Amino acid sequence: MIQTGEFRGFEVSTEDPGILVITFNRPDRLNGMDKLTIAAMNGVAVQTGFSLALSCDFRIASSAARMGSGTLRFGLLPDEGGHYLLLQMMGLPKTMDFLMRGRLVPAGEALELGLVHEVVEPDELMPRAMDLARELANGPQVAMRLLKRSLYNAADQTWEQSLEDIAARTPMADHHPDSREGVAAFRAKRKPAFNAWLEE
């Protein structure tokens, strides 16, 4: 799923019926989705829009993009869980600096801070996001969704809890048709064709 913003809102825009581009106003819904999500950041992302982008699993920014939180400028607190997401990504010292000073950073600095995964030229943003979406869509969907949930859970778990969590999910992946396809493709030295079960 790709989320992008144009003008003041988030807009549905794709010609590929196999890729879902949708609008949300609840970051927790993005974070809690089983499907992988991509934020294509093409302008200024602040407050809720910034939190929405941080809630996505992958973030690609245009070199013209800027992002941050200026809520303290209005005597307000960060909204939609943005402070929690920043803390997870940058740690306490950097998050303290980022929010207390109401920083609005360019895409290049956001990349250095670990807030985005890639920075591309403006006209390359949506093509790159679509390429990534297709790459992810061709992966073993069940295993990837199980892994996504385990990764997010692990961020709030102890070492022992994270091992138990992923161990509980492992049988579902081990006995899925995609795992048999992965082994067969490895033995045949070919590229695996995952998700054939979706067409059955």
N, C-alpha and C positions, 0 to 999 in steps of 0.2 A: 504494500500500500504506500502510495506517495502522497505526501501533503505538501502543498505549496501555497504561497500567498501572493495575491495580486491586489493592488489598490489597498483597501482597508480590511479585506476579509480573506478567507480561504476559499479557493475556487476549484471546482471539479474540472479537470482538463486532461484528456488522454484520447488517443486514437486506437489504443491497443486494448481490446476487450479482455485480454488475459491479465491486465494490471489494473488494480483498483486504486483510483485516486478519489479521495473522499474528504469531506469536511467534518471537523469535530470541534467542540468548544469545551471539552473536558479532558485535560491531560491524563487523568487517571485511566480513562478509557483506552487511550492510545497505549499507555504503559502496560495495561493489563490484557491487551489483545494477544491472542496466540500468533496471529500473522505478524510478520516482520514489517516494520514501518520505516519510511524514509522521509526526511524533511528536506525539501529543496528550498533553500533560503535565498530569496532574490532581492531583498530590500532591507528595510529596517524592521527588526524583530525586537519588540520590547514588551514588558509586562506579560499579559496572557499569551500573546503570540510567541514570545520567547520561551515561556514555559511549555507551550505546545510543541515547539521545535525540540526542546530538551527531552521531551517525553518520547520522541521517536527513537528507534533503535540505531538509525544511521542519519547523519546530518551532512549534507553537501551544501556549501555556501558559494554564492556568486562572489567574485572579488569586489563587487560593489556593495555587498551586504554589510550591515552593522547590527550589533545586537547588545542587549544589556537590560538593566533594570534601573529605573529612575523613580521608584515609588517614594523613596525618602525625600525627594525634592518636593513632594506634595504632603509630606507628613504621614504617608501611608506605608503599609507593610507589603512585602512581596506577595503576589497572589498565585493561586493555582499550583501551589507546591514547588514553585521555582527555587526557593531557598533550599529545599531538601534535595532537589535534583542537582543543583550546583555543588552542594556539599558532597554528594556522592562522586561527582566528577573531578572536583578540584581540591577537596579537603578543606578543613576549617580556615587556615590562614588566608588562602587565596579567596575563598568565598566571603570572608569577613571584609577583606579589602574591596572586593568587587561590588558588594551590596552597600556597604556603609558609605562608599564614595560615589555611589550611583553611576558606575562606569558604563559607558557605551563604547564598545570596542569594534574595530574593523575586522573583516573576515580573517586577515592574516594573523592578527593577534589572537583571535578566537581559536584558530588552529593551534597556535603555540600553547594556549591554555587547555587544550583538549576538549573544547566545546563543540568543535565540528571535526569531521573525519577528513574532509577534502575541501579545497578551494579551487574553483574553476572560473574561467572567463564567463561573463553573463550569458553570451549566446551558446555556451556549452552546458549550462546548468541542467536544463530539462533533458537533453540527450544523454548526459552522464547519469542522471537520476534514473532514466528509463533503462539504460544499459545495466545499472546495478540491480534494478528491480527484476529484470529478466534473468540475470545471473542467479539471484536468490530464488526466483521462482523455479528454476531448473534443478535446484537442490532437493534433497530428500525432505519433503515438507513435514512429515510427522516427526522425524528426528530433530529437525530444526526448531519446530515449535516446542518440543519437549526441552530442548537445550535452552531456548530463550527463557522459559519459565524458571529453569534451574539457575541460570545466571542471575536473574533478577532476585530470586530468593536468596542466593548465596551472598548477595551484598548485605543482607541483614541477618545472616546466620553465622554460627560458629563453624569451624572446620568440620567437626563431627556431624553437625546438622546438614551441612552441604553435601557431605558424602552420602548420608542417608537419603537425602532428597533425590539426588541423581540416581542412586541405586534403585530407588523405588520406580523410577521412570525407565530404567534400562531395559527391562523385559519387553516393554511395549515396542521399543525400537529393535531389539534383537530378533523378535519374531514377526516383524513387519515385512511385507514383500520387498520394500526398498532395500533392506539389509541383504536379502538374498541376491538382489540385482547388483548391489555394490560388490559383493564377493565374486559373483559371476563375471562382472566386468573387469575386476582386478585380474582374475585368472586368465581371461581372454585378452588381456592387455588392450582393452577398448574403453571408451568413455561410457560411464553408466547412464542408462536411460531411466531415471527415477520417475515416480508418480504415474506409472502406467495404470495403477489401480484406480486412479481417478477417472479413467476413461471406460472402466468396466461397467 
